[in-house]
Amino acid sequence: VGTANRVAVVTGGGSGIGRAVAEHLARHGRRVAVLDNNGDAANEVAGQLQADGAEAIGVAVDVSDPQAVTAAFETVRNSLGAIEILVTSAAIAGFTRFDKITFDEWNRYLAVNLTGTFLCVQEALSDMAAAKWGRIVTISSAAGQKGAVGQGHYSATKGGVIALTKAVAQEYASRGIAINTVPPFVIDSPMLREQQLTKKLPPTEVLAKAIPAGRLGTGEDVAALVAFLCSDESCYVTGQVIGVNGGAVL
């Protein structure tokens, strides 16, 4: 897919979907900034991309902290150049009965999942508006489309990401900037396996039975779609919610 050599920022790029996206974009010639709250993970992924011949950097950042986000994006600009592509994959997820969600837990989900997306999108748009070209893909969730038992906080924030994406897409469509959201369903990832270990999610074979495709999604399944949405060819696709779910959410 076109758009080689452009500067791409991937938040949550240290693992899971974010890592798969960073790897895919780097393989296709993008200069990639891997942002993650785990700086060691960000640097490890960036180092692997460099070893494979890509231009990449790792940056530690807490996306819920406005000053940290501004500083991280400035680091990217100084190292790689103006930001042309943004993929927001940084998020937290978990299970808490609705009547047991504390105020602090609720606010933490809002801060990371929704405010973090807002801050990163706003920061990237300043570069994109100046260049009159940009691609943004927010990683939301099927939980934001249909809700999920035990995930009232997570579902609300991901629904917010979907609404935010649609609003910003309309505001910037005339400026050469396309922004879409990809809501995955069940993706095989470190986050999912952690929830399986704590018995908050059933085994993989049980989860797969609920998916018409008969298997869990992979990070690469998501990354392939994201890569198209970050390309020149996707210029007339904006404000869309495009799921990666094996037919589980229609």
C-alpha positions as CSV (number, residue, x, y, z in Angstrom):
1,V,0.0,0.0,0.0
2,G,1.3,3.5,-0.9
3,T,2.6,6.3,1.3
4,A,6.1,5.0,1.9
5,N,8.6,7.1,3.8
6,R,5.9,9.0,5.7
7,V,6.3,9.5,9.4
8,A,3.9,7.4,11.5
9,V,3.3,7.5,15.2
10,V,1.8,4.4,16.8
11,T,0.7,4.7,20.4
12,G,0.5,1.5,22.5
13,G,3.2,0.2,20.0
14,G,5.1,-1.8,22.6
15,S,2.8,-4.9,22.4
16,G,-0.3,-6.4,20.9
17,I,-2.2,-4.6,18.1
18,G,0.0,-1.6,18.3
19,R,3.2,-3.6,17.8
20,A,1.7,-5.4,14.9
21,V,0.7,-2.1,13.3
22,A,4.2,-0.6,13.9
23,E,5.8,-3.6,12.3
24,H,3.5,-3.6,9.3
25,L,4.0,0.1,8.6
26,A,7.8,-0.2,9.0
27,R,7.9,-3.1,6.5
28,H,6.2,-0.9,4.0
29,G,8.7,1.9,4.3
30,R,7.2,4.2,6.9
31,R,9.4,5.9,9.5
32,V,7.8,4.8,12.7
33,A,7.7,6.2,16.2
34,V,6.7,3.5,18.7
35,L,5.1,5.2,21.7
36,D,4.2,3.2,24.8
37,N,3.9,3.8,28.6
38,N,6.5,1.0,28.9
39,G,9.6,2.7,27.6
40,D,11.6,-0.6,27.5
41,A,8.9,-2.2,25.3
42,A,8.8,0.8,23.0
43,N,12.6,0.7,22.6
44,E,12.7,-3.0,22.1
45,V,10.2,-2.8,19.3
46,A,11.9,0.2,17.7
47,G,15.2,-1.7,18.0
48,Q,13.8,-4.7,16.1
49,L,12.4,-2.4,13.4
50,Q,15.8,-0.8,13.0
51,A,17.5,-4.2,12.8
52,D,15.1,-5.1,10.0
53,G,16.2,-2.0,8.1
54,A,13.5,0.6,9.1
55,E,13.9,4.0,10.5
56,A,12.3,3.9,13.9
57,I,12.5,5.4,17.5
58,G,10.9,4.3,20.8
59,V,9.4,6.9,23.1
60,A,8.0,6.4,26.6
61,V,4.8,8.3,27.2
62,D,1.7,8.3,29.4
63,V,-1.0,9.3,26.9
64,S,-3.3,10.6,29.7
65,D,-0.7,13.3,30.6
66,P,-1.0,16.4,28.3
67,Q,2.5,17.6,28.9
68,A,4.0,14.1,28.3
69,V,2.1,13.8,25.0
70,T,3.3,17.2,23.8
71,A,6.9,16.3,24.8
72,A,6.7,12.9,23.1
73,F,5.4,14.3,19.8
74,E,8.1,16.9,19.9
75,T,10.6,14.2,20.2
76,V,9.2,12.5,17.2
77,R,9.3,15.7,15.2
78,N,12.9,16.3,16.1
79,S,13.9,12.8,15.3
80,L,11.8,11.8,12.3
81,G,10.0,15.0,11.1
82,A,6.4,16.2,11.0
83,I,3.8,13.6,11.8
84,E,1.8,12.4,8.8
85,I,0.2,9.2,10.2
86,L,-1.2,8.5,13.6
87,V,-2.5,5.2,15.0
88,T,-3.9,5.3,18.5
89,S,-3.7,1.9,20.1
90,A,-2.8,2.8,23.7
91,A,-5.5,1.6,26.0
92,I,-6.3,-0.2,29.2
93,A,-8.9,-3.0,29.6
94,G,-10.4,-5.1,32.3
95,F,-13.5,-6.5,33.9
96,T,-15.4,-5.0,36.8
97,R,-19.0,-5.4,37.7
98,F,-20.8,-2.1,37.1
99,D,-21.8,-1.7,40.7
100,K,-18.2,-2.2,41.8
101,I,-16.6,0.3,39.4
102,T,-15.0,3.0,41.6
103,F,-14.9,6.7,40.7
104,D,-11.1,6.5,40.4
105,E,-11.2,3.4,38.2
106,W,-13.8,5.1,36.0
107,N,-11.7,8.2,35.6
108,R,-8.6,6.2,34.9
109,Y,-10.3,4.5,31.9
110,L,-11.5,7.8,30.7
111,A,-8.0,9.3,31.0
112,V,-6.2,6.7,29.1
113,N,-8.7,5.4,26.6
114,L,-10.6,8.5,25.6
115,T,-8.6,11.6,26.8
116,G,-5.4,9.9,25.6
117,T,-6.9,9.5,22.2
118,F,-8.1,13.1,22.2
119,L,-4.7,14.4,23.2
120,C,-2.8,12.4,20.6
121,V,-5.2,13.2,17.7
122,Q,-5.1,16.9,18.6
123,E,-1.3,16.9,18.7
124,A,-1.0,15.2,15.3
125,L,-3.6,17.3,13.6
126,S,-1.4,20.4,13.9
127,D,1.2,18.9,11.6
128,M,-1.4,17.4,9.3
129,A,-3.4,20.6,8.9
130,A,-0.2,22.5,7.9
131,A,0.7,19.8,5.3
132,K,-2.9,19.4,4.1
133,W,-2.4,15.7,4.3
134,G,-2.9,13.2,7.1
135,R,-4.2,9.8,8.1
136,I,-5.4,8.9,11.6
137,V,-6.8,5.5,12.7
138,T,-8.1,5.2,16.2
139,I,-8.3,1.6,17.6
140,S,-11.7,1.4,19.3
141,S,-13.4,-1.9,20.1
142,A,-16.5,-3.9,19.4
143,A,-17.4,-3.2,23.1
144,G,-17.8,0.4,22.0
145,Q,-20.4,-0.7,19.4
146,K,-22.4,-3.1,21.4
147,G,-21.3,-3.0,25.0
148,A,-19.8,-5.8,27.0
149,V,-20.8,-7.4,30.3
150,G,-18.4,-6.4,33.1
151,Q,-16.9,-3.7,30.9
152,G,-19.1,-0.7,31.4
153,H,-16.1,1.6,31.8
154,Y,-14.2,0.2,28.9
155,S,-17.2,0.1,26.6
156,A,-18.1,3.7,27.4
157,T,-14.6,5.0,26.6
158,K,-14.4,3.0,23.3
159,G,-17.8,4.3,22.3
160,G,-16.5,7.7,23.0
161,V,-13.5,7.0,20.7
162,I,-15.9,6.1,17.9
163,A,-17.9,9.3,18.3
164,L,-14.8,11.4,18.6
165,T,-13.5,9.9,15.3
166,K,-16.7,10.7,13.5
167,A,-16.7,14.3,14.7
168,V,-13.1,15.0,13.8
169,A,-13.5,13.3,10.4
170,Q,-16.2,15.7,9.4
171,E,-14.3,18.7,10.7
172,Y,-11.1,17.9,8.8
173,A,-12.4,16.1,5.6
174,S,-11.9,19.2,3.5
175,R,-8.2,19.6,4.6
176,G,-6.8,16.4,3.1
177,I,-7.0,14.5,6.4
178,A,-8.9,11.2,6.7
179,I,-9.7,9.7,10.1
180,N,-11.3,6.4,10.7
181,T,-11.8,3.9,13.6
182,V,-11.2,0.2,13.7
183,P,-13.1,-1.7,16.4
184,P,-11.6,-5.2,16.8
185,F,-13.5,-8.0,18.5
186,V,-11.5,-10.7,20.2
187,I,-7.8,-10.4,19.2
188,D,-5.1,-12.8,20.3
189,S,-2.8,-10.5,22.3
190,P,-0.9,-10.3,25.6
191,M,-3.9,-8.3,27.0
192,L,-6.3,-11.2,26.1
193,R,-4.0,-13.9,27.5
194,E,-3.6,-12.0,30.8
195,Q,-7.4,-11.9,31.1
196,Q,-7.6,-15.7,30.3
197,L,-5.0,-16.4,33.0
198,T,-7.1,-14.6,35.6
199,K,-10.2,-16.5,34.4
200,K,-12.0,-13.3,33.3
201,L,-12.2,-14.6,29.8
202,P,-12.7,-18.3,28.7
203,P,-10.2,-20.4,26.8
204,T,-9.4,-19.6,23.2
205,E,-11.3,-22.5,21.8
206,V,-14.5,-21.3,23.6
207,L,-14.1,-17.8,22.4
208,A,-13.5,-19.0,18.8
209,K,-16.8,-20.8,18.7
210,A,-18.6,-17.4,19.0
211,I,-16.9,-16.1,15.9
212,P,-18.2,-17.2,12.4
213,A,-14.7,-17.3,11.1
214,G,-13.9,-19.9,13.7
215,R,-10.8,-18.3,15.1
216,L,-9.5,-15.3,17.1
217,G,-8.2,-12.3,15.2
218,T,-4.6,-11.5,15.1
219,G,-2.7,-8.2,15.3
220,E,-1.7,-8.6,11.7
221,D,-5.4,-8.9,10.7
222,V,-5.9,-5.4,12.2
223,A,-2.6,-4.0,10.9
224,A,-3.4,-4.9,7.3
225,L,-6.6,-2.8,7.4
226,V,-4.9,0.0,9.3
227,A,-2.2,0.1,6.7
228,F,-4.8,0.7,3.9
229,L,-6.5,3.4,6.0
230,C,-3.1,5.1,6.4
231,S,-2.4,5.1,2.6
232,D,-3.0,7.6,-0.3
233,E,-5.6,5.2,-1.7
234,S,-7.9,5.7,1.3
235,C,-8.3,9.4,0.7
236,Y,-12.1,9.3,0.2
237,V,-12.7,7.0,3.2
238,T,-13.2,9.0,6.4
239,G,-15.4,9.0,9.5
240,Q,-16.0,5.2,9.1
241,V,-16.2,2.4,11.6
242,I,-14.6,-0.6,10.0
243,G,-14.6,-3.7,12.2
244,V,-12.1,-6.6,12.3
245,N,-14.1,-9.3,13.9
246,G,-14.4,-12.5,11.7
247,G,-18.1,-11.8,11.2
248,A,-19.0,-11.6,14.9
249,V,-20.3,-8.0,14.9
250,L,-22.5,-7.0,11.9
